Amino acid sequence: MFILGMKGLGDNIYQRAFVRQIRRPVFLETPWPELYQDMPHVECVRPSTKLRTQAKNIARQSRWARPPMGGAQKHIRYGASGIYAGMRQCFRLEPGLLDLPDFGPSPVSGRYVVVRPVTVREEWRADARNPLPEYVAAAAEHLRRRGYQVVSVADLQPGKEWALEPLPAADIRYHAGELPVDQLLALLQGATAVIGGIGWIVPASIAAGVPAWIVCGGQGGYNAPELITDPAMNTEHITFAVPDNFCRCTERSHTCDKRIANYDQRFAEWADRLPAVV
């Protein structure tokens, strides 16, 4: 079977839960073969992509399988019905456990939280989806005051991807894509908590079992919590901070109302439930 998989990092984390359920050898087109390193039935095929971070990870690889000639193919995608709903329809099976391979020790020691600053990518803009950056910054500063080490991760490049002000306060910044994906996910797996907007940190935090404070922005027609999670997932440790007038549009550049009442108090109550810093 040849699966023409999705190419986003988060999409591939979701996709793992379905690929693991296939009981025969699979050829999978993906920019992220590291995510399938614990699945011996999966052979990864090099995809074509113009997106920067995907292309960088493809260039790191030294081994790719040749795609099969002929045979069954599956094209994986989803729409406004929800990520797992769309994948169920494409794969025609139920997902297994949403998890990650063991990526080994974190590149950062001690007790820390991972923060994703709010960024804009020129190649694939998602301005409407982004939360207000001041909410992510306030959460990072709050945890620093509580004694947590804050590690901020991004892959910024002038003219290609930039962070929106205010930037979260951080003790360590990996803002130039320094961490390859296995180290990035090892960092997340070792974190006390994760903070940021909608993106790959949602399925990664669910899969790793790490508490996450996810700040929603707009574009809720694609990114509402119920569309990017599913009853098949264990989401007890995931908290979504949703705008009061959550916009259900499906536009990338809509001026959605992203304001959240009593945000600081709500975050403080969530932070109270984290393990105490010792």
N, C-alpha and C positions, 0 to 999 in steps of 0.2 A: 504494500500500500504506500502511495506517495501522498503526503499531506502538505499542501501549500499553506503553511501556517501563517499566523499573524506575525508582525515584525516588531511591535513595541515590546519593551522589557516587561511592563506590567501585563500585557496581553499574554506573553509567554509564560508568566508565572501562573496565571489563570489556566492556561492551556495545558500545563503539566497534569492537572487533575484528570483531564480527559485522555491524554496520550497514555498515561499509565494504565488505563483500562483496556487498551487494545492488546489482544492476546496473540499477536503475531508480529513478525519483523515489520518495522515502520521506517520509511525514509521521510524525514521531516525537514522542510525548508525553514530555516531560522537563523537570525543573526546572533543568537545566544546559545550556542551548544553547551556552554557551562551548566545551563539549567537542566540538562538532560544527562549529565555525566553518570548518574546513578541508575540509569535505565538502559540495560544492555540490549534491549530489543530495538533501540532507536539509533538510526544512522542519520547524522545531520548533513544537510545539503546546503551549499552556499547560495544565499539569495542575492538578488540585485536590489540595491537601495540607494537613494540619494540623500537620506537623512544622516546627519553628521555622526551622531553618537553610535548609531547602528553600524555605519561604515567603519568607524574606528575599531569596534569590537571584531568585525569580520576580518580586518587586517591583522589582528592579533593571532588569528588561528593558523595552524600549520597543517591541519588535516581536515579534509572534507570528503564526504561520500559522493559518488557519482549518482545522479538521479536515475531511477529505473526507466527503461524504455517500455512504453505501453503500460497496461495494467490500470487498476483503479486509482483514482485521484479524489482527494477531498479538498475543497477550498474553504478555509475557515474565516468566518466574519461574524459580526453581530451588528444590530442596529438599535433602535429605540426600545426594543422589548427587554433589554437587559443583557449583560455580558454572558452569564451562564445560560440564559434562555436561548440566546443566539447560538452559542456553542453546542448546546444540546441538539439543536436542530441540524447543525452542520455535521457533528460527529455521529449523531443518531445513537447515543448512549448516555448513561448517567455518569457524572464525574466521580472520581475516587477522592482520596484525601488531598486537600490543598496543602502542600508542604514545599520544602526546599531541600536540596542536597545539603549535607554538612560541609560547609566551606572552611572549616577549621578555625583557628584562633583569629580574633579580631585584630586589626592593625592598631587599635587604641586600647590601652589598659585602663583599669579603674572603672568607676561607675560614671556613666555618661549617657546623654540623650543625643539622638540624631535629629537634626533639623534640616528640612529642605526649604531654602529660601524661595520666594515667588519669583519665577523667571519668565521671560518671553523668548521664544525661538522664532527667528525670522522665517525659517523653512516650514514651520507648522505652528502657526499662532493659535493660542487658546486663551486670549485675553478674557473672554466672558467666563470661562471656567475658573480662572484664577481667583483665589480669595483676596481680600484686602491685605496687602503685605504687612500693615501695622499689627494685624492680629497674630501673625506668625512671629513677628519681632517681639511683641509683648509676651508671648508664651515663652520664648527662649530666654528673655531677660528675667522672667519670673523664676524659672528653674535655676538660672545661674545664681540668683539671690538665695535660693534654697541650698546651694552648695553643689549642684550638679555640674559636671563638666559638659559643655555644649560643643558638639561636633557638627559643623555645617558642611553639606555636600552639594555640589553642583558641577556642571560642565560648561563654564562660561567661556565665551570667545568674542572679542569685539566684532560687532556687526553681524554676528551669528546667533548668539544667545547672551542675554544680559539680565541681571537681577534688578528687581524693582525696589526702590527705597521705601521705607527704611530696611536696611539689611539686618538680619538677626544678629545680636551680639553672640560671639562664639569664642571659645578657647582654642579650638583647632578648626581650620578651614581647608577643605579640599575642594577648591572652586574651579580648578582647571582640568577636571576629569582625570586627576592623578590616579584614582583607584580603579583598576580593572574590575569587571563585574563580580568576580568571585570575592575580591577584597571588599568591595562595596557591600555585598550581601553578608559577608562575615561581620562587617562593622554593624550592620543592622541586627543580625542574630545575637550579637553580644550586648546590645543596648538595653538600658533600663526602660526607655520609652522612645517613641518617634513622634515628631511634630511636623506638620506641613499640610499642603493642599492635596487635591485629588491628583493621583498619578500612580506611579509604580510602587510608592510606599504603602498604598492600601493593600494590594494583594500580598506584598512582601511581609508586612506586619501581621496580617492574618496567618500566612503560612508559617512564620517564625514564632507565633504566639507571643509577640511583643506588644505591650500596651501602646496604643497610638491615639493621638489627638489630631483628627483630620478636620481642617477648616474648609468648609465648602464656600464656593463663590457663586457662580451662576451656571447657566447652560444645564439646568436640571433635567431637561428632556433626555439627556444622555447620561448625566452624572449624578443623579439623585442617589442617596445611599442605598435605596432598595433596588436600584438598577445595577450597581457595581458590587453588591453583595448578594447572598443567596442563602436560603435556609440550610443548604448542604454544607455551608461553611461554619466554622466556629468563630463567631465575631463578638463574643462576650467581652473581649479586651479592647475592642475598637469603639471609639466615641466620635461621633460626627457633630461638629458645631455648625448648625445650619442657619442661614440668614432668616430673619423674621418673615420677610416677603420673598421667599425662595423662588427665583425665576425659573420657570419650566421651559424656557426657550431651547432651541437646538442650534442657535447661531453662535459662531465663534467670536463675533465682535459686538454683540448686543450690550447695551449699557444696563446690565442687570443690577438690581438693588442688592448689595452684598452686606448690609449692615446687620449686626447681631447685638441685640440688647443684653445688657449685663454680662458682657463677654468676660471681663476680668474676673468677676465673681465666679462665673461658671468654670473658668479654667482653674482658678484656685481650688475649687471644690474637687475637681478632677485630680489635680496635683496632690491633694491631701491623701489620695488613695495609693499613690506610688510608694514604693519602699523608702524608708527614711535613709538619708545619706549618713554613712558611718565612716 
